[in-house]
Amino acid sequence: MLARVLTGLLMRSVWLLPAERAEWLEGLVAEPAQTGAGRSRVAWLLGGVWLLAGELLRRSAARVLTFIVAAGIVVWLIWPGRSSDAAVPVNRVLVPLLVAELALLPLLVRRFYGPRRHGWLPRTVRVVGYLVVLATAAGHAVEQREGQKLGAYFGSGFGRMPVAANAAIFALVLAGYAAAILILTSRRVRLSRLALPIALATGTLTGVALSARFSVHLWSGARGTLVVHLGLGWWGFVALGLPLLTGFMVSRLAARDTPATGLSPARQGSLAAVSATGTAVLVLAALTAVTIAISPQKVPLRTPPPPPNGGCESCDPVNLTIPSDLRHEYWVGLSIASASRAPDAMLVIGPMFALFAGVLGTGLAEASRRIGNRYDSPHSPEPPSPAPT
């Protein structure tokens, strides 16, 4: 019985190894099958499991150790706090669960999309992307902890949504971004040479620029929300302008790329458009959350302020009255908890708008390419010359 279990475990682990090592594992399993059952066969298979674990650890020791250190820092940052703080028990449950999910995602993605592509760029994207996701989770947890000091009774969140539900949705969104990073750098998703660099470069630059504007607003002490400060024009560029330009550019370049990629230029343009916007909003959310977590006292008080009569906007029921000695603290906590509301919301809705804009950009690229081919074709008539003046 134990021998059959170990044999099945080893055979189902073949996909974790490269092709040459997979043949070695299959031979290791087949050899004891020819010698019959018994303790010697079980011992042989246990040795195979040990060798498999050593092989996996040897191939990814640096990445595993880096992730363990980064995850440990995240848990260490989010763990402190008073039990009366509404966000503290939520952080202590959801953030470790998110870390465990991030640890299992590479195995799951490898099972369906294959291993990581060769080259320094996919490796760097995975390492940096995971660090950004972990930094976002840590910064958001610390930010919510600082904004919930009055406890669950005066807790604030997205509207009237409970703190736990808000944090759970945010953790799922971050896990989705981590999965997207792994899928885009996997071997079965074949892109042209410039598709991924263009998407990542434009998205990163946009996210850093938006975060710089927010930091200037934060340190200047000006009042108002992030949405008002950045303006609808910036959000329109992130959700529509950036994916439109990226989709157009990548679609045109992919059509000129001679190696077969398995994806049409239109699909590559749409994928690059969503990736660029996703990168921009993830970088913005990470830098915003970390900045607020480092200096929560610098967050300007939001406008308009809470009701002057001590009404509680985030309480249930809303007709509760906050004591006069806690009203300013409630205003401060409400400002901190809602300071990064716009970037967090853009993590969800940004890629949705980007998909529409990316399809439009690839359509424009396809139309321009057809017009260019019509004039470049030797069988097509020459374009009309201008009339003499």
N, C-alpha and C positions, 0 to 999 in steps of 0.2 A: 504493500500500500504506500509506504513512504517513498519507495523507489519510483513508483508511478508519479507521485506528486512532484518529486524533484525533477524527473524527466520532463514532465509537462512544463514546469517552471523554467527550465533551461531552454526548451524548444521555443517557448513563447517569448524568450528574451533575446532571440537571434537578431531581431530588428534593432536592438540597441547598439549593435556593433557594426563596424564597417564590413564590406563584403569578404575581405580576406580573413578577418577574425571570426566572421560568422561560420565559415567553413571549418575553422578550427573547433568551434563550439559544437557543431553538428557531429564532427568526428569524435569529440569527447563523449557525447551522449551515445553514439552508436557503438563504441567499443565495449562498454559494460553490458550492453544488450546481448552481445554474442557470447558472453561468458556465463550467462545464467543469473539467477537471483541470489540473494543472500546479503550478509552484512558487508561483504567486500564491495558489492555493487553500490550499496547505500553510501559507504565511505568514499567511493570513487566519485559519486555524484555530488556529495557534499564538498569534496575538493573542487569540483567544477564550479559550484556556486561561489566558493571562496575566490577562485581565480577570476570568475566573471565580475564579482564586486571589486576586486583589485584592478582589473582592466578598466572598468568604468571610472574608478576613482583616479587612476593614473592619467586617463585622458582628459579629465575635467577637474583636476584637483584645484587648480588656481581659481576657476570660476566658482566652484563649490565653496571654497574658503572665503572668497570675496563676498559671496551672497550671505554666508553665515555671519561674517563680521558686520555687514551692512544691516542685516535683519536684527542682529543683537543690539546694534545702536538704536534702531527704530523702536524696539520694545523698551529699551532703557529710557528713551525720551518720553514715551507716552505713558509709562507706568505710574509715575508719581501723581499725587493729587488727593484731595479729600473725598471721602465716600459720599458726602453731601453734594458734590459736584455732579450734575446730571450726565456729563460727558465721560467722566472717569471710568465707571463700570462698563460703559459701552466700548470705550477704547480698549480696555483690558480684555475684552472678548473678541471684538471684530478685527482688530489689527493683527493679533497672532493668527487668527483664521485666514486673513488675507495673506500673511507671510507664508503660511503652509500651502495655500493655493498657488502662490507664485512659485513655490518650490516644485510643485507637481506639474505645473503647466508645460515646462520644456519636454517632459516625457510624453504628455498627452499630444502635444503638437508634433513631436517627432513621430509618433505612431501613425498619424494621418497625413502629415505633410513632408515627412522625411527629415533627415538631419539638416544641420545648418549648412548654407552654401559656403564654398571655399572663399578665402580672401579675408583681408583685414577689415573691410567695410562691414560685412555682416556681423563679424565678431564684435567690432566696436559698437555697432548699433545695439546689439543685444545687451552688452554690459552697461553702456551709458543709459539705454532705455530703462533697464531694470532699476538702476540707481535713481533715475528721475521719478519713476513710479513710487519707489520706497520713500524718497524725499517728500513727494506730494502727500503720501499717506501720513508720514510723521508730522509734517507741517500742519496739515488739516486737523489732525487729532489734537495737537497742542493748541492750535487756534480755537477749536471748539471748547477745549478745557478751560481756556482763559475767559471765554465768553459765557460759561455756564456756572460761574462761581456762586451764584445765588441758589443753585440747586434745581431740582426737577420742578419745583413749584413755580419758579420764575424762568424756567428754561425757554430758550428761543431756538428756532430752527427755520427751515424753509416754510414760511407760513405757519400753519398749525400742525405740521407733520411732527410726530414724536422724534426725539433725538436719535433713538435706536434705529428707526426706519430710515431717517436721513443718512445716518452713517452706513447702514447696510447697503443702500442704493449707491452711495459714493464708493464703497469698497468693490461692489460688483462692476461699476464703471471702470475703476482702475484695473481690475483683473481683465476686463475686456481689452483695454489698451495694451496691457502686457501680452495678451494672446495675439493681438494684431502685430506687435513688434516681432514676435517669434515667427508668425506665419509669413510675414513679408520677407524675412531673411532665411526662410527654409528653402530646401533644394527643389521642391516640386512647384514652387511659385517662381517661374522664370521670367525675369524682366530684362529689358534692354539695359545697356551699360550705364546710361545716364538717368534712367527713370528714378531710381531710389536716391541718388545723390542730389538731384534737383529738388525732389519733394522734401527731403530732410533739410537741405540748406535754406530753401525759401521759408519753410515752416519755422525753423529755429530762429532765423533772423527776425521774422515777424513777431514771434513770441518774446524774444529778448527786447525788441523795441517797445512792445506794449508794456512789458514789465518795467522797463526803465521809466516810462511815463507814469506808471502807478507809483513807483518808488519816489519820484520827484513830488508827486501829489502827497504821498504819505509823510515824507520828511518836511514838507513845507507847512504842514499843519492846517491846510485848507480844508474846509468842510465840504460835504457832499459825498455822494456814492461813487463807486468806481465806474458805473455805467455813465453817469453824468460827466465824469472827468474825461474818460476816454472818448466819449461821443459816439453817436450812432454810426458816424462815418467809418470809424476804425472797426467797429463790429461788422459793418457791412463789407468792408474789405476782407476781413478774416473769413467770413462765411460765404462771400460771393466772389469778390475780386481776386483773392489769392487762388482759390481752386480754379477759377476760370482761366487765369493766366497759366497756371501750372498744367492744367489739362491740355490746353492748346499747345504749349511748348513741348511737353512730353509726347503727345500724339504725333506731332510733326517729326520729332527726332526719332521716335520708334519706327516710323515708316521708312526712315533711311538706314536703320540698323540692319545690316545684312544677316547676322546670325539669327537662326530661328529661336524664338522665345516661348512659343506655345500660347501666347496671348496676343490678340489683335492690337493694333495701335490705339484704337478707341478704348478698349478695356484697360490698357496700360495708362492712358491719359486719365481716365476716370479714377483708377486706383491711386495714381500719383496725386490727383487733386484732393481726394479724401485724406491721403497720408499727409499732405502738406498742411491742411487745416487741422488734422488731428495732432500733428507735431506742434503747431503753433499754440493751440489751446492747452496742450499738456505742459509745454514749457511755461506758458503764462500761469497756469494753475500752480505749478510747482514753485516757481519763483515768488508768486504772490503769497502762497501759504507759508513758505519758509520765512519771507520777510516779515509777515504779520506775527508768526510764532516767535521770531527773535526779538521784535520790538512791538509787543501789543500795546504798550503805553503810547506809541506814536500814532496809532490809528485815530483819525479825526472822528469826532462825534457826528453821527449820521444826522442828516436833515431830511424831513422834519423830525423834531425831537418827539419823545413819547408824550402822551396827553399831560397837560400841566396839573391836572387834578389827581395824578397818581394812577391813572388807568394803565393796565398791563396789556400790551398788544399781543404778547405771546402766551398769555395764561389761558387756562381752560377751567372755568368760564372767563370770558374776557371782561366781565364787570367787576373782577377783583381789584382792590385798591392796594397799591404798594405803599408801605410806610414811608413817611417823608425822609427818614434817614437813609433809606435804601434806594431812593429814586435815581440819584446820580449814578450809583453803582450799576443799577439796572440799565441805565442809558449807555454806560460804557460797555457793559457786557453785550448788550444788543448790537452796538456798533462793531465790536470785535467779531461777534458770531456771524454777522451779515456782511463783513467787509469783502470777502471773496465770493460772494454769492453769484455774481455775474460770471467770473471765470469757471466756477464749478458747473453752472448751468450750461455754459458753452461746451463743456466736455461732452454733453449729451446731444445738444441740438446743432453744434457746429458741423460735425461730419454729415448730418442729414442735409443741411443746406448745401454743403460742399459737393455732395453727390449730384444734386441738380445742376449746380454751376459747372461741375466737371464734365457732365454729359454735354452741356451747352458748349463748353470749350472744345471738346473733342469733335463735336459736330462742325464747329467753325473751322477747325483744322482740316477735317475731311473735305469740306467745301473748298477751302483754299487750295488744298492739294489737287483736287480735281480740276480746278481752273488752271493751275500751273501745268498739269499734265496735258491739258487740252492745247495750250499754246506751245508746249515743248514737243508735242508729237509731230513726227515728220509728215504724217498724212493729214494734219489739220492745216487749215489755211492760215496764212500769216495774219497777225493782228493788224487792223487798219492803221495806215499811217496818217498822221495829222494833216489836215488840209493846209495848203500853202497860204501864207499870209500875203 
